[in-house]
Every structure is written in structure tokens, then in C-alpha cells.
């Protein structure tokens, strides 16, 4: 019993260690995950490392290629584009529908999050930026009164996260444009702009990030 718990603990530690390095792009797409060196670094056998890699494979972060072995999954450009296009559409609608229901306190909270994003620009951490970026947008779309659209937004964010933890890790320059566009969307909502204006601004904001990635890769 104790040995089984210990093995599970080692597997969990290996999983967290590898996943963190994938998230931070220390292990970039295509990077080979060789069991022996990883196990040696972590001070364990290859068994829990193999289990951790299988778990990451199930999550889509790792793939196995014949005669190559395990490697960090490559980003499928077409799937990424489709996911971002779809998310831009549904999130734009959700933001427009939510706008009349947002209180001044909600908008102040979103603005405070955007200020935190701005503060990250000088010492850029793409993972932290992506996390706060989602928090910013969540403030604006979570009050959407249509549960079906809101569900599509949540699914879109999850799908995108599984494809690419952070677009900003690949196009950090896009972060500067992103925070400016956040401020513009907030101003549209505060001023009571027409829903179609808010929807298009939110959609183009999402697509701007998509285009920055596709252009650079």
C-alpha cells in the first residue's frame, strides 16, 4: 500500500515537473522527452516518468512518433485557427450580450486586471499574462444571459488551452496591443456603445491575437 502511494506521488511529481516546463516553453513543441535523463534529474526510476508522460499524452500535450518516441505536441495551425475563429465569434456575442448587465464595479474590476497585465509587460511572463488575460475577459462575458453561448465560450477556452497554453509565449509583442484593445473594449461598454460595436471589437481582438501567431509561425 505504502509503495503504491509512493509510486503515485513520484508520478505526480514527474507530471507536474514536465507539464510546467511545457507551459513555460522550456520544452517547446517538438522537444523530445527522453525518459532516462528526466528520471535522473528527478532522482527516480523511469517508471513514474513514463506514467507521467502517458498522462500528458492523454491531455494532448505530448505525442508519440514512431522511431522518435515521446515529444511535446506540435501545434496544429489549422486546428488553432479554427478554434480561435470560433472563440472570437462566440466570445464577441457573449461580451455584447453581457455588456448591459455589467455594473460599474465589474468594469472597475476588469480595468484593474488590465492594469496588472500592463505591469507584466516590462518583465514578461507569458503564462501569468495568459492567466490574467482570461480573468479580464471572464469579467466581461460571464454575465452573458444565454447559457448556451456561455457554454460555447468555456468550451472554446478549454480547447484553446489544450492546443496552446499561451499564444503570447510565441508572440510576446502582441501583449502590448492586447492591453490597448482591452482598454478600447472597456470604453465601448462604459459609453453604452451599440452591441454590434462591442461584439465586433471583442471578435477582432481575439482574431488579432490569432493573426499575430499565424503570421509569425
N, C-alpha and C positions, 0 to 999 in steps of 0.2 A: 504493500500500500504506500509506504513512505517513498519507495524507489519510483513508483509511478507518478507521485506528486512532484518529486524532484525532476523527473524527466519532462513533465508538463511545464514546470517552471523554466527549465532551460530552453525548451522550445518557444515559450512565450518571450523569453528574453532575446532569443535569436530573431524572432519575428519582429519585435519592436526595434531592434538594432538595425536590421536590414531595411525595414519599412521607413524608418527615419531618414536613412541615407538616400533612399529612393526619392522621398519627398523633397529633400534639400538638394537633389541633383548631384550629390557626391557620387551616386551610382546613377548615371544618366541613361536614357533609353539606348538599349543595345549592349549595356555593360554586362560582361559575363560574371555570373555568380558561381565562383568555384568553391566547392564545399570545404576542402581541406584548409585553405588559408583563412576562411571565415571562422571555421571551428577553432583553429589555432589562436586567432585573435581573441575569441571569446572564451577560450580556455575550456572547451567542451569537445565531445566527440562529434562526428559528422551526422549522427542520427537525429538529434534535435534540430540541427541546421537544415537537414533535408525535410523534416516535418514543417519547419517554418516556411521554407521555400514552396512547399506544396500548398500551404495555406495562402501564400501570396499569389500563387498561380490561380487558385480558385477565385481570388478577388480581381484577377485580371492585371495585376501589377508585374507579374513575372510570366514568361512563356518558355517553353522548351522547344529547342530546334534540333533536329537530327544532326548528329556529328558535331554539335556545338555545345549542347547542354542547356542549363538554365541561364537566362539573361533577362535583364529588365525589359519589359514590353516596349516595343516601338509604338509611337503614336500613329494611329491610323488617320491620316489627313482628311480623308473623305468622311469618316465617321465623326471626327471632331467638327468639321464644317457643318455637317447635318445637325449635330447636337447644339452647336452654338446658334445656328439659324433658327432652330425650333425654340430654343430657350429665349432668344431675342423677341420672337413673336409673342409667346405666351406670357413672358415676364412684362413685356410692354403693355399688354392688355391688363394684366393683373395690377400693375402700378397705376394705370389710368383709372381703373375701377376703384382702387383703394384710396386714391387721392382725396376725394371729398370727405372720406371718413377719418383722415389723419388730423390729429389735433396739433396745435402749436407746440405742445410738449413733445409729440412724436417727431416733428420736424427739427426741433432743437436737438433731440437725441441723435437723429441722423446727421445733423451738421457737426455735432461733437465727434461722432465716429469718423466723419470725413477729415476733421482736424487731426485726429490720431493717425489717419492714413497719410496726411501731409507730413506729419512729424517723422514718419518712417522713411521718407524719400531720401534723406541725406545718408542714412545708414541702412540701406535697403535690405529687407528680409522678405523675399517673395512669399514664403509660407505664411508669415504673420500678416502680410499685406492682403493675401487672398482671404484669410480668415476674417479680417476686419471688413474687407470688401463685401463679403457675403452678409455680414452683420448689417452693413449700411443698407444694402438692397432689401434685406428682410424687413427692416423697419418700414420700408415703402410699399412692399407688396403683401405683407402678412394680413393686413386688414381687408384684403380683397373679399368681397361678399359672395363670390362664386366659388364654392368648394371644389368644383371640377377643374377650373382653371388653376386654382391654387395647388391642387394635387399635381397637375402637369408641370408647374414651376418647380415643385420639390423634386419630382422625378428627373427633370432636366438638370438640376444642380447635382443630383446624385450621379447621373450618367456622366456628366462632365467631369466630376471629381474622379470617377473611376478611369476615365480616359487620360486625364492630365491634372495632377494635383494643383498646379499653378501655371497658368499661361504666362504670368509675369516673371517666372523664373527664366523664360526664354526670351521675353521682350520687356525687360525692365523699364525701358524708356516709355512704354505705353502707360505706366503708372502715373506719370506726370499729367498726361492728357486725361486719364481716367478721373482723377480728383477734380480737375476743372469741369469735366462733364457732369460729375456729381453735383457740383455747385449750381450748374445751369438747370439740372432737373429739379433741384430743390426750389430754385427761384420760380420755375414754372408752376410748381404746386402751390407755393406761398401766394403767388399772384392770382391764383384761380384760373389758370390757362385752360383752354378747351381740352377735353380728354384726348382728342386725337393728337394734339401737340405733345402732351405728356407721353402718350403711347409711342409716338414716333421717336421722341428724344431717348426714351429708355431702350427702344429697339436698336436705334443707331449706335447707342453707347455700347451695347453688347456686341453688335456686329463690328464696331471699330476695333475692339479687342481681338475678335476673330480674324479680321483682315490683317492686323499687325502681325499676328502669329503666322498666318499663311504666307504673307509676303516675305517674312524673314526665314521661313523654313519651306 
